Each structure stands twice: as C-alpha cells, then as structure tokens.
Amino acid sequence: MLFNRRQILKSAAALTVLPMAARASNHVMVASETIQQLAPEGFDKTRVWSFGGSVPGTPIRVEQGARVQRMVDNQLSVPTSVHWHGIRIDNAMDGVPGVTQEAIPAGGSFEYDFVVPDAGTYWYHAHNRSVEQVARGLYGPLIVQEADAPDVDQDLVLMLDDWRIDPETAQIADDFQNGHDLSHAGRIGNLISVNGSFDPTIPVKRNERLRLRLINAANARIFDVGIQGLNGWIVALDGMPLENPVPISESFPLAPAQRADLLVDVDAVSEETASLVSVERDGAFGLAKFAVSGEISATVRPAPNPLPPNRLPDVSSFQSAPLHRMVLQGGAMRWLENARIGETELTGRELAQLGRFWALNGEAERPAEPFLKTSVDSIHRIEFVNETAFPHAMHLHGHHFRLVDGDGSLGPWRDTVLVDRGQTQQIVLMADNPGDWLLHCHMLGHAASGMMSWFRVA
C-alpha cells in the first residue's frame, strides 16, 4: 500500500522549519530510539532512531571556519558512528568504522572535533550498517553559513526522505536484508517526508525570497525535483556555489546524499499556494506546500548574484592527469558471473548466497588494497563506467571533485555523482586531504552488498 501523496497539497500539517538563526545545542548528541508522527494524522506514531530526539536530528549551524565539537552518546542497542557528509574533514573524524575509527558500542561514546572549511549545505548520518540506521532516521543537517550570506527572507532546510512503513502498524518495515532490494534499485519507501513530516506546509508571503537547502537523505530514491508557483535558481550543489546561478526551467534530479541550494521567489498570483514537487511517471506530487498569505513587497527582486566561492584547489590542468577506470558491475538483469571477496574468487551464485550482488572492478566488498594510492596534492581523473541496469550515486569521502562534461570542459563541484545505467561519468579531483577515504555507492543497499572501495592519500 502506498500512502497518498496528493498532486495538489491540501494537508494543514505544520512543518517544523529549521530557522536561519543558530539554535543553542548541547555538546552531547544522543543517539536513541524515539517516536514521531511520520505517517498522516490518524495513523500511529512511528518508532525511529534519532540523533537528538527527533528526525531529522539536532540541526547544527555554524559559521565558515568554525570548530565543531560533538560527543556522540550511543543509547541504542547497537553500535553506530557519525559521518559528516561533504565536509573536507580531518581523516580521523570521518566516522567510518573499520577505516577511521571503531564503531561506537551500545552505551559508549565518541567525541568528534573538526573544523568546517567550506560554507554550504551538508549533513551528518550514521555510517555503521547504514542501510538500516539511516533508514531508521539517524541523520541531520549541518549548515555552514557564509560570512556574506545572500539577502533572503527565509533560510529553510528541507531534508527529503522516504520510509518503508507498514500501513497497518505505521512502523518501519524490518526487511533491510531483502535480496530484491539489494540487487535492484535499493530500498524504496512508500511514504515521503520533508523534515520528518508528511505533506508539510510552510507560510510565506508573495514576493518573498527563500533559500531552500534541499538534502536527499533517502536510502535509494532519486527525487526529480520541480517547483510550482515559484521562480528560482540553483545556486549551489553539494554545498559548493555555482559560478553562475542556473534558472530553474524544469525539474532536476537529486540523488541520495546530494544537496541543492535554491533561491526562489514566491510569485504565485492566481493561486494561494506554491509547491516543491517530485516529478514522477504518474504526475507531479507534492513534497512541501508554501501557503501564500499577503505580500512582502510589491516588486520582484532582481536575479541573484552567485554565492561567495569556497577556496577549492585548481584542477584546470586535469587533461594530463592519470585516468583511473572504475567499472560498476552486477545487480539484477546483469548478474555477476564472478567477483572477488578478499583473495577469494567466487561465482555469482556463491556471491548471492553471501548477499553480494554488486562489484567495483571485480571486487564485491571493500578490498584490502586501495583503488587509488597517491601523494598529497596530485590531480587524478576517475571514470565511472556503469555496466549495470540501475543508476548509482557514487560518493567520495573527504574531497570534492569536478565533473568533466562531454565536451571536455569542467562542470560543477560535487561530492556525489549520479551515474545512470549504461552511462560513463568522468570526474577530476585533487587528492589534497591525507588519509584513507571511502569511495562507494550511496544507494546504501548497493554499498552493503558490494559497491564499496577506498583510496589512500599519503
């Protein structure tokens, strides 16, 4: 059963908006179980896991260059950890069990302490058994504010997610090892939320300018995002400002873990509502509703200027950089014939019995040797070749990279690239952050069942 997401949003359910002003927050961030009204009114509340007592977890807002200190107190019955997604962080703070730290045991704690070098929209999430822990709600926003922020009337964080909910009990379906999900598109839910609410409503005024910080926290769903009753521009992707704002004339994809900052003007004239929508095969469905009441100004503002750039490395000489090919393999319809786990070569049937359905360059789990081993401040190209029948969101830890467009020019900075089925995507990065870093698919079931690698910068 699918929960009804109406084409025209009519719900009066209020959204708890994460405000522009920094909220006071304790040094301790508690991971625990709680309950929350995820499903529509009339359904029971849902048991979720959270950082800070609600989903999304406690919002963190700091100034660019600030130091973040959080003691994570694990009150769950299972080990966990926290990955600070998109932050070019000190390696010891990256939050990856078995690579940068041990998992935080039940009843234990771990102190994260790092500096945020780049302004932008980021997030944090569990990185131990992520396919389950993120799906249960262990994530939250991390916003790094520019010293010279754009002039907006509201600065709103909108975390998009989907949940697989049993409609009889309103509880999260406990089928995280479902072989069909692992070998196909991943864990797709039947209820979509924005900031943990179903069909939320945000009050606005005509001609207000809003900054919408979109974060896709879903396990595997690719949102095709559009706007109605709004006039807007994309000004940043994965936290990094675009050189020039891009007018939004049609919907755009937002893959798991990706972020997009929009500046939008409320220009609904004939209607009393505007909407953020998800464009799907059966129509455009509402994600969030903006209820328009009154007018903030009689005039429309001019198009925005670019956001202030972050200090990023110069990779313009990438044409001569070494090229490393990473082939994405396996999954339903193009099953693995064989692949390695460690030093052992296994058949596709043997791999499936072990819950391994995917491989990167013939490796069906994180290998002992790095995919790339390089010295600091060297430029490299990586070519992702998707031989599977499904899209994949490939994420690099500790670094941002630039896309290489089909004409050989450099595209925007990202930390997660969507590689569609049959597609090849080339990226270029400067390996300027020392340490051992993960490289994996952020369709979390794909990572758990084989799409996991790493690289070393020394």
C-alpha angles and dihedrals in degrees: 000000000000121000108238113256102188122224089227111040112232102159118121092203107136123232120223098226119206102236129226094242114082113256120225108254134182122245088239119076111195122210107206146135119269139155128252138176099249099147122062120283110284093046123094121261116266128238107237138170116237147174103234105004102292143054118277092039127238108315115238117206120176138156121260110276093022125139117244119206121180128165106207110212109197109212093162122106091241135055118266142169139194126243116195098217118218096003114127088227139172105274095238090061097050093103102226115143112225092020111049103005144354116267113267104254124227105281092016134108141212130195118225115199121174145134123246108223099180132058115227148079116315136151143205129226143165115279101190114089084346096178088069104026097051090043089055092053109268099148143086143173126277111194122188110195125217119238086230103038122184119263105259135153095220131018106201131185111208114187110194120206142156126216132201101225129178101232091210096057102017088228128132112267109248098217102112094141093053104147093209092057093044093051098039133041094319134248106337116184133217097221125058121204137185112208089347094304131111114231096349125197126216120192114229140162128233113270092018114143113224131192107214114195104197118197122181105214094165120127095234112338118121108210118212097208126205138164131226125192088009132098112209157154135220105236103171140018124203089352096305119113118240117237088238128015112254116223113234106235097150140009121291133202122254110189125200110294094011122123134201128191114210130189108204135176120214103237102157104144110162094031133058093220140055124194147206104219142189112225111217137165093270096046143288112311125197121255098171133359124219109206107210117213123164129337130278094197139001092226134064118236121241120259112287126257119238117278115256108277124245119235103262131168123268109249097165091119090062096122091080095043119112115266120226119194120214114186117203108214143178136019130126117329090019100049121187112261090196141336140168131263104189107315094335121100111211134186121245091254092051091048092050090052087056092048093253112134102151138052140189111215090341095309114121096194137016103306127226092240122056121253087227129018116187146153123258118278096019122136121231139176122217121196115202110203112192109206092164130094093242138065121253132201105217114203130191119202123224096011145069120217138192124241117237109224123220092260091054096256123128119260131197127313113260140165095203124041125196111225110191123212111288090008131127118210123186123202134183126210140171108229094221101141114080120225145059110304133188123237112190148137112274092212082101097210089055091053091048091052100047115303097110129115139145145211133213127222112190 
